[in-house]
Amino acid sequence: MTSTAANPAENRPQRMSARAKGALLILCSAIFLEGIDVAMLNVALPSIRAELGLSTTMLSAVVSAYVVGYAGFMLLGGRIADLYGRRRVFLAALSVFLVFSGLGGFATEGWMLLVARFVTGMAASFMTPAGLSLITTNFKEGPMRNKAILIYAGTAAAGFSLGLVAGGFLTAISWRWVFFAPVILTALILLLAPKLIVDGGTLPERRKFDFLGAIVMTGAMLSATFGVTQLENPREMDVALWSFGISAVLWILFLIVERGAAIPLVRLGIFRSAPLIRANLSTLLFAGSFFGFQFLVTLYLQEVLNWTPLQTSLALLAIGIDAILAPTLTPKLVEKFGNVKVIFGGMVLAAIGYALFLRMDLDWAYAAMFPTMLLLGLAFSLSYGPLTIAATDGIDAEEQGLASSLVNTAFQFGAALGLSAVSAVAVFNLGLEVGSEARIEALRIALLIPVAAASLAALIMMTGFGGHRTA
């Protein structure tokens, strides 16, 4: 039996102070808010279309607007937090989130929802990396930080899972409450946050802002994200290709700008970290596989089996077991086996869960689906938090906002790619056939994408075997 430390006192469990618990509560509430906001809107979309008379294109654009705003400004948001104060950026972003979520609830036209969701996504792109970097800079690297991040990750998953159910209940009253409920929660967070959150770490002495780099990088991110959201529509493929082309040119220009900048917006050397690259690639694939699966299972349950939105939400609720396991079981596994092996186990469970769902049929009972839901809950508890730890471990305090924004960007890009990929494959294979059997076969073929993505993520994590046990 090998010793893991020279001084046993260093391994002794530490207790959080009352202020630390309060700060963690606020930051977890914010990520819960972000998760529940997205999930509730997804459930409310049919009701929104019915009342406002939105076309399918406009309805899709309402969803895409949030993704474009979120992923497009995420890297900028994380770097701004590093330069000008994580607490300040966090509180400002929360305020914008509150205002525009409320405006969405008063929308009477599609364009009003479009603007509200885009700006809400922008606010989240500043709030999320600032919040995560507040955790990584307020808690010392090691068991205490790992525990805080895993609680944070479990809360995020709980927000999404509970949002599916809450969205069903609130939509039954009025879809507008899907926008008003987050306003109430945001107001409570803003009331308590200034008293409990302190700015972790120190701000750089020289805070000259690389405006040219910021403009070019944001343009590159926006173009890439917009292109991804157009992939699912074959008629917009030329738009997607143009968007990717513009993004590629802007990324090349960004690299040139950063190499010549005295104080670059993004220090390119951060990408020499193998654990960071491995964690971000795996995060992208994991998010793509899960959101692609969620989209397919929603179509299967509602359009093939004719389940209601609330029944569908309850069917997916078992995945929320992550909220219990992430802060309780996962820290023990990470301490014993290290992040890489725990994440690998989560990816393998996800791939098995998706593969089991390939047996879907016209007369499938929920008992046959439950093993997949349970495996995905386990997969989330083993993967999501440890991926965040792996993506921020060993990164200097002044770059924690950047590292946090990278892993969140990977998650959002992965989600968008997964949704677009499975949607495009399902539509392509459905062709002109609209019968239930044809739909199921098209869904099965599309489901191979989540299976492949989770399996590839597992292979990527295997490259980290033999390294530092917490890498």
C-alpha positions as CSV (number, residue, x, y, z in Angstrom):
1,M,0.0,0.0,0.0
2,T,1.6,3.3,-1.1
3,S,1.3,6.5,0.8
4,T,-0.3,9.4,-1.1
5,A,1.3,12.2,1.0
6,A,4.2,12.7,3.4
7,N,2.1,14.5,6.0
8,P,-1.1,12.6,7.0
9,A,-2.7,15.9,8.2
10,E,-2.8,17.1,4.6
11,N,-5.2,14.2,3.7
12,R,-7.4,14.9,6.7
13,P,-10.9,15.9,5.6
14,Q,-11.3,19.7,5.8
15,R,-14.5,21.5,6.7
16,M,-15.9,24.5,4.9
17,S,-16.3,27.7,6.8
18,A,-19.8,29.2,7.1
19,R,-18.8,31.9,4.6
20,A,-17.5,29.3,2.2
21,K,-20.7,27.3,2.4
22,G,-22.7,30.4,1.8
23,A,-20.7,31.4,-1.2
24,L,-21.0,27.8,-2.6
25,L,-24.8,28.0,-2.1
26,I,-25.0,31.2,-4.1
27,L,-22.8,29.9,-6.9
28,C,-24.7,26.6,-7.0
29,S,-28.0,28.5,-7.1
30,A,-26.7,30.4,-10.2
31,I,-25.8,27.3,-12.1
32,F,-29.1,25.7,-11.1
33,L,-30.8,28.8,-12.5
34,E,-29.0,28.4,-15.8
35,G,-29.9,24.7,-16.0
36,I,-33.5,25.1,-15.1
37,D,-34.0,28.0,-17.4
38,V,-32.9,26.0,-20.5
39,A,-34.8,22.9,-19.6
40,M,-38.1,24.7,-18.8
41,L,-38.0,26.6,-22.2
42,N,-37.6,23.3,-24.1
43,V,-40.8,21.9,-22.6
44,A,-42.7,25.1,-23.2
45,L,-41.9,25.5,-26.9
46,P,-45.1,24.0,-28.3
47,S,-47.3,26.3,-26.1
48,I,-45.2,29.3,-27.1
49,R,-45.7,28.5,-30.8
50,A,-49.4,27.9,-30.3
51,E,-50.0,31.3,-28.7
52,L,-47.6,33.5,-30.7
53,G,-48.2,31.7,-34.0
54,L,-44.5,31.1,-34.6
55,S,-43.2,29.2,-37.6
56,T,-41.0,26.2,-37.1
57,T,-38.0,28.2,-38.3
58,M,-38.7,31.0,-35.8
59,L,-39.2,28.5,-33.0
60,S,-35.9,26.9,-33.8
61,A,-34.3,30.3,-33.9
62,V,-35.5,31.1,-30.4
63,V,-33.6,28.0,-29.1
64,S,-30.6,28.7,-31.3
65,A,-30.4,32.4,-30.2
66,Y,-29.5,31.4,-26.6
67,V,-26.9,28.9,-27.8
68,V,-25.3,31.4,-30.1
69,G,-25.2,34.1,-27.4
70,Y,-23.9,31.6,-24.8
71,A,-21.2,29.9,-26.8
72,G,-20.3,33.0,-28.8
73,F,-19.3,35.1,-25.9
74,M,-18.1,32.4,-23.4
75,L,-14.4,32.8,-24.0
76,L,-14.7,36.5,-23.8
77,G,-16.8,36.3,-20.6
78,G,-14.2,34.1,-18.9
79,R,-11.3,36.4,-19.8
80,I,-13.2,39.5,-18.7
81,A,-13.8,37.9,-15.3
82,D,-10.0,37.2,-15.0
83,L,-9.1,40.8,-15.8
84,Y,-11.8,42.9,-14.2
85,G,-13.0,40.8,-11.2
86,R,-15.0,37.6,-11.1
87,R,-17.4,38.8,-8.5
88,R,-18.1,42.0,-10.4
89,V,-18.7,40.2,-13.6
90,F,-20.8,37.5,-11.9
91,L,-23.2,40.1,-10.3
92,A,-23.4,42.2,-13.5
93,A,-24.3,39.2,-15.6
94,L,-26.9,38.0,-13.1
95,S,-28.5,41.5,-13.3
96,V,-28.7,41.3,-17.1
97,F,-30.0,37.7,-16.9
98,L,-32.8,38.9,-14.6
99,V,-33.9,41.8,-16.9
100,F,-34.0,39.9,-20.2
101,S,-35.5,36.8,-18.8
102,G,-38.4,38.9,-17.5
103,L,-38.7,40.7,-20.9
104,G,-39.0,37.3,-22.6
105,G,-42.1,36.6,-20.4
106,F,-43.8,39.7,-21.8
107,A,-43.0,38.9,-25.4
108,T,-45.9,39.2,-27.9
109,E,-43.8,38.7,-31.1
110,G,-41.3,36.1,-32.1
111,W,-38.5,38.7,-32.6
112,M,-38.9,39.9,-29.0
113,L,-38.3,36.3,-27.8
114,L,-35.3,36.1,-30.1
115,V,-33.7,39.2,-28.7
116,A,-34.5,38.2,-25.1
117,R,-33.0,34.7,-25.5
118,F,-29.9,36.0,-27.3
119,V,-29.1,38.5,-24.6
120,T,-29.9,36.0,-21.8
121,G,-27.5,33.6,-23.4
122,M,-24.8,36.4,-23.5
123,A,-25.4,37.0,-19.8
124,A,-25.0,33.3,-19.0
125,S,-21.8,33.3,-21.0
126,F,-20.3,35.8,-18.5
127,M,-22.0,34.4,-15.4
128,T,-21.1,30.8,-15.8
129,P,-17.3,31.0,-16.2
130,A,-17.2,33.8,-13.6
131,G,-19.1,31.5,-11.2
132,L,-17.0,28.5,-11.8
133,S,-13.7,30.4,-11.5
134,L,-15.0,31.9,-8.2
135,I,-15.1,28.3,-6.9
136,T,-11.7,27.3,-8.3
137,T,-10.1,30.5,-6.8
138,N,-11.9,30.4,-3.4
139,F,-11.2,26.8,-2.7
140,K,-7.7,25.5,-2.5
141,E,-6.8,22.9,-5.2
142,G,-7.2,19.4,-3.8
143,P,-10.0,17.5,-2.0
144,M,-11.9,20.7,-0.8
145,R,-12.0,22.2,-4.3
146,N,-12.9,18.8,-5.8
147,K,-15.8,18.5,-3.4
148,A,-17.0,22.0,-4.1
149,I,-16.9,21.5,-7.9
150,L,-18.7,18.1,-7.7
151,I,-21.5,19.7,-5.6
152,Y,-21.6,22.5,-8.2
153,A,-21.8,20.0,-11.0
154,G,-24.5,18.0,-9.3
155,T,-26.5,21.1,-8.8
156,A,-26.2,22.0,-12.5
157,A,-27.5,18.5,-13.4
158,A,-30.3,18.8,-10.9
159,G,-31.4,22.2,-12.4
160,F,-31.7,20.6,-15.8
161,S,-33.5,17.5,-14.6
162,L,-35.9,19.4,-12.3
163,G,-36.4,22.0,-15.0
164,L,-37.9,19.4,-17.3
165,V,-40.6,18.7,-14.7
166,A,-41.1,22.3,-13.5
167,G,-41.4,23.4,-17.1
168,G,-44.3,21.0,-17.6
169,F,-46.2,22.3,-14.5
170,L,-45.5,26.0,-15.2
171,T,-46.5,25.6,-18.9
172,A,-49.8,24.2,-17.7
173,I,-50.5,27.5,-16.0
174,S,-48.9,29.7,-18.7
175,W,-45.7,29.4,-20.7
176,R,-44.8,33.0,-19.5
177,W,-44.1,31.6,-16.1
178,V,-41.2,29.7,-17.6
179,F,-39.6,33.2,-18.0
180,F,-40.9,34.7,-14.8
181,A,-39.8,31.9,-12.4
182,P,-36.1,32.4,-13.1
183,V,-36.6,36.1,-12.5
184,I,-37.7,35.4,-8.9
185,L,-34.8,33.0,-8.3
186,T,-32.3,35.5,-9.8
187,A,-33.6,38.3,-7.6
188,L,-33.0,36.2,-4.5
189,I,-29.5,35.3,-5.6
190,L,-28.7,39.0,-6.2
191,L,-30.0,39.9,-2.8
192,L,-27.7,37.5,-1.0
193,A,-24.6,37.3,-3.3
194,P,-22.9,40.6,-2.4
195,K,-22.8,39.6,1.3
196,L,-21.5,36.1,0.7
197,I,-19.2,36.1,-2.3
198,V,-15.6,37.4,-2.3
199,D,-13.3,37.8,-5.3
200,G,-10.9,34.8,-5.1
201,G,-7.4,35.2,-6.3
202,T,-5.7,38.5,-7.3
203,L,-6.3,40.6,-10.4
204,P,-3.4,41.3,-12.8
205,E,-1.7,44.6,-12.2
206,R,-1.7,45.4,-15.9
207,R,-5.2,45.1,-17.2
208,K,-4.8,46.5,-20.7
209,F,-7.6,45.0,-22.7
210,D,-6.9,43.4,-26.1
211,F,-9.9,44.9,-27.9
212,L,-8.9,43.8,-31.4
213,G,-8.4,40.2,-30.1
214,A,-11.7,40.3,-28.3
215,I,-13.6,41.5,-31.4
216,V,-12.0,38.9,-33.7
217,M,-12.4,36.0,-31.2
218,T,-16.1,36.8,-30.5
219,G,-16.7,37.0,-34.3
220,A,-15.1,33.7,-34.8
221,M,-17.1,32.1,-32.0
222,L,-20.4,33.6,-33.1
223,S,-19.8,32.5,-36.7
224,A,-18.9,28.9,-35.7
225,T,-21.8,28.6,-33.3
226,F,-24.3,30.0,-35.9
227,G,-23.0,27.5,-38.4
228,V,-23.5,24.6,-36.0
229,T,-27.1,25.6,-35.4
230,Q,-27.8,25.5,-39.2
231,L,-26.4,22.0,-39.8
232,E,-29.7,20.3,-38.9
233,N,-31.5,22.0,-41.8
234,P,-30.3,20.7,-45.2
235,R,-31.7,23.9,-46.9
236,E,-29.4,26.0,-44.9
237,M,-26.2,24.0,-45.5
238,D,-24.7,26.7,-47.7
239,V,-25.3,29.2,-44.8
240,A,-23.5,26.8,-42.4
241,L,-20.5,26.4,-44.8
242,W,-20.2,30.1,-45.2
243,S,-20.3,30.6,-41.4
244,F,-17.6,28.0,-40.9
245,G,-15.5,29.6,-43.6
246,I,-15.8,33.0,-42.0
247,S,-15.0,31.5,-38.6
248,A,-11.9,29.8,-39.8
249,V,-10.6,33.0,-41.3
250,L,-11.3,34.9,-38.1
251,W,-9.6,32.2,-36.0
252,I,-6.4,32.5,-38.1
253,L,-6.6,36.2,-37.8
254,F,-7.1,35.8,-34.0
255,L,-3.9,33.7,-33.7
256,I,-1.9,36.3,-35.6
257,V,-3.3,39.1,-33.4
258,E,-2.6,37.2,-30.2
259,R,1.0,36.4,-31.2
260,G,1.7,40.1,-31.7
261,A,-0.2,41.4,-28.7
262,A,1.8,42.7,-25.7
263,I,-0.9,41.4,-23.3
264,P,-2.9,38.8,-25.3
265,L,-6.5,38.1,-24.5
266,V,-5.8,34.4,-24.5
267,R,-2.3,33.1,-23.7
268,L,-1.9,30.4,-26.4
269,G,0.5,28.5,-24.1
270,I,-2.5,27.3,-22.1
271,F,-3.3,24.8,-24.9
272,R,-0.1,23.0,-24.2
273,S,-1.8,21.4,-21.2
274,A,-2.6,17.8,-22.2
275,P,-5.1,17.3,-19.3
276,L,-7.0,20.5,-20.4
277,I,-7.2,19.4,-24.1
278,R,-8.2,15.9,-23.1
279,A,-10.9,17.2,-20.7
280,N,-12.3,19.7,-23.2
281,L,-12.5,17.2,-26.1
282,S,-14.2,14.6,-23.9
283,T,-16.6,17.3,-22.6
284,L,-17.6,18.2,-26.2
285,L,-18.2,14.6,-27.1
286,F,-20.1,13.8,-23.8
287,A,-22.4,16.8,-24.2
288,G,-23.0,16.0,-27.8
289,S,-23.9,12.5,-27.1
290,F,-26.3,13.4,-24.2
291,F,-28.2,16.2,-25.8
292,G,-28.4,14.3,-29.1
293,F,-29.9,11.4,-27.1
294,Q,-32.3,13.6,-25.2
295,F,-33.6,15.1,-28.5
296,L,-34.1,11.6,-30.0
297,V,-35.8,10.1,-26.9
298,T,-38.2,13.1,-26.8
299,L,-39.2,12.5,-30.4
300,Y,-39.6,8.8,-29.7
301,L,-41.8,9.3,-26.6
302,Q,-44.0,12.1,-27.9
303,E,-44.3,11.4,-31.6
304,V,-44.1,7.7,-31.7
305,L,-45.5,6.6,-28.3
306,N,-47.7,9.7,-28.0
307,W,-46.6,10.6,-24.5
308,T,-47.3,14.0,-23.1
309,P,-44.5,16.5,-22.3
310,L,-45.0,16.0,-18.6
311,Q,-44.8,12.2,-19.0
312,T,-41.6,12.7,-21.1
313,S,-40.1,14.9,-18.4
314,L,-40.8,12.4,-15.7
315,A,-39.3,9.6,-17.8
316,L,-36.0,11.5,-18.0
317,L,-36.1,12.5,-14.3
318,A,-34.1,9.3,-13.3
319,I,-31.1,10.9,-14.9
320,G,-31.2,13.4,-12.0
321,I,-29.8,10.8,-9.6
322,D,-26.6,12.6,-10.5
323,A,-27.6,15.4,-8.1
324,I,-27.3,12.9,-5.2
325,L,-24.3,10.9,-6.4
326,A,-22.1,13.7,-7.6
327,P,-21.4,15.2,-4.2
328,T,-21.5,11.9,-2.2
329,L,-20.1,9.0,-4.2
330,T,-18.0,10.7,-6.9
331,P,-15.5,12.5,-4.5
332,K,-14.6,9.1,-2.9
333,L,-14.1,7.5,-6.3
334,V,-11.9,10.5,-7.5
335,E,-9.8,10.3,-4.4
336,K,-9.3,6.6,-4.8
337,F,-8.9,6.2,-8.6
338,G,-8.2,9.8,-9.9
339,N,-10.2,11.9,-12.3
340,V,-9.2,10.1,-15.6
341,K,-10.3,6.6,-14.6
342,V,-13.6,7.9,-13.0
343,I,-14.4,9.9,-16.2
344,F,-13.5,6.9,-18.3
345,G,-16.0,4.8,-16.3
346,G,-18.7,7.4,-16.8
347,M,-18.1,7.5,-20.6
348,V,-18.3,3.7,-20.8
349,L,-21.6,3.7,-18.9
350,A,-23.0,6.4,-21.2
351,A,-22.1,4.4,-24.3
352,I,-23.7,1.3,-22.9
353,G,-26.8,3.2,-21.9
354,Y,-27.2,4.6,-25.4
355,A,-26.6,1.2,-27.0
356,L,-29.3,-0.3,-24.8
357,F,-31.8,2.2,-26.2
358,L,-31.3,0.9,-29.7
359,R,-33.8,-1.8,-28.8
360,M,-36.6,0.8,-28.9
361,D,-39.9,-0.5,-30.3
362,L,-43.5,0.5,-30.8
363,D,-44.7,-1.3,-27.6
364,W,-41.7,-0.5,-25.4
365,A,-42.7,-0.1,-21.7
366,Y,-40.9,2.4,-19.4
367,A,-39.3,-0.6,-17.5
368,A,-37.3,-1.3,-20.6
369,M,-36.1,2.3,-20.8
370,F,-35.2,2.7,-17.2
371,P,-31.8,1.0,-17.3
372,T,-30.6,3.6,-19.9
373,M,-31.9,6.5,-17.7
374,L,-30.2,5.0,-14.6
375,L,-26.9,4.4,-16.5
376,L,-26.9,8.0,-17.8
377,G,-27.5,9.4,-14.3
378,L,-24.5,7.4,-13.2
379,A,-22.5,8.5,-16.2
380,F,-23.2,12.2,-15.5
381,S,-22.3,11.8,-11.8
382,L,-18.9,10.2,-12.8
383,S,-18.1,12.5,-15.7
384,Y,-19.4,16.0,-15.5
385,G,-17.8,17.2,-12.3
386,P,-14.5,15.4,-12.8
387,L,-14.2,16.8,-16.3
388,T,-14.5,20.3,-14.9
389,I,-11.8,19.5,-12.3
390,A,-9.5,18.0,-14.9
391,A,-10.0,21.1,-17.2
392,T,-9.1,23.5,-14.4
393,D,-6.5,21.6,-12.4
394,G,-3.0,23.0,-12.5
395,I,-4.1,26.2,-14.2
396,D,-2.8,29.5,-12.7
397,A,-5.3,31.5,-10.7
398,E,-5.2,34.4,-13.1
399,E,-6.3,32.1,-15.9
400,Q,-9.1,30.2,-14.1
401,G,-11.8,32.2,-15.8
402,L,-10.3,31.3,-19.2
403,A,-10.0,27.6,-18.3
404,S,-13.6,27.7,-17.0
405,S,-14.9,29.3,-20.1
406,L,-13.1,26.8,-22.3
407,V,-14.8,23.8,-20.7
408,N,-18.2,25.5,-20.7
409,T,-17.7,26.4,-24.4
410,A,-16.8,22.8,-25.1
411,F,-20.0,21.7,-23.4
412,Q,-22.2,24.2,-25.3
413,F,-20.5,23.4,-28.7
414,G,-20.9,19.7,-28.0
415,A,-24.6,20.1,-27.2
416,A,-25.2,22.1,-30.4
417,L,-23.2,19.7,-32.5
418,G,-25.0,16.7,-31.1
419,L,-28.4,18.1,-31.6
420,S,-27.6,19.1,-35.2
421,A,-26.0,15.8,-36.1
422,V,-28.7,13.5,-34.8
423,S,-31.4,15.8,-36.3
424,A,-29.8,15.8,-39.7
425,V,-29.2,12.0,-39.7
426,A,-32.8,11.3,-38.5
427,V,-34.3,13.6,-41.2
428,F,-32.1,12.2,-43.9
429,N,-32.9,8.6,-43.1
430,L,-36.6,9.2,-42.7
431,G,-36.9,10.5,-46.2
432,L,-40.5,10.5,-47.4
433,E,-41.6,7.7,-45.0
434,V,-43.7,9.0,-42.1
435,G,-45.0,5.8,-40.5
436,S,-44.1,4.8,-37.0
437,E,-41.8,1.9,-38.1
438,A,-39.9,4.3,-40.4
439,R,-39.6,6.8,-37.6
440,I,-38.2,4.3,-35.2
441,E,-35.6,3.0,-37.8
442,A,-34.5,6.6,-38.5
443,L,-34.2,7.3,-34.7
444,R,-32.1,4.1,-34.3
445,I,-29.7,5.1,-37.0
446,A,-29.4,8.6,-35.5
447,L,-28.8,7.1,-32.0
448,L,-25.6,5.5,-33.3
449,I,-24.1,9.0,-33.1
450,P,-24.4,9.3,-29.3
451,V,-23.1,5.7,-29.0
452,A,-20.0,6.6,-31.1
453,A,-19.4,10.0,-29.4
454,A,-19.4,8.5,-25.9
455,S,-17.2,5.6,-27.0
456,L,-14.7,8.1,-28.6
457,A,-14.7,10.2,-25.4
458,A,-13.8,7.0,-23.5
459,L,-10.9,6.3,-25.8
460,I,-9.6,9.9,-25.4
461,M,-9.7,9.5,-21.6
462,M,-7.7,6.3,-21.9
463,T,-4.8,8.3,-23.3
464,G,-4.5,9.8,-19.8
465,F,-4.0,6.4,-18.1
466,G,-0.6,6.2,-16.4
467,G,-0.4,10.0,-15.8
468,H,-0.8,11.9,-12.6
469,R,-3.7,10.4,-10.7
470,T,-5.7,13.6,-10.5
471,A,-4.9,14.8,-14.0
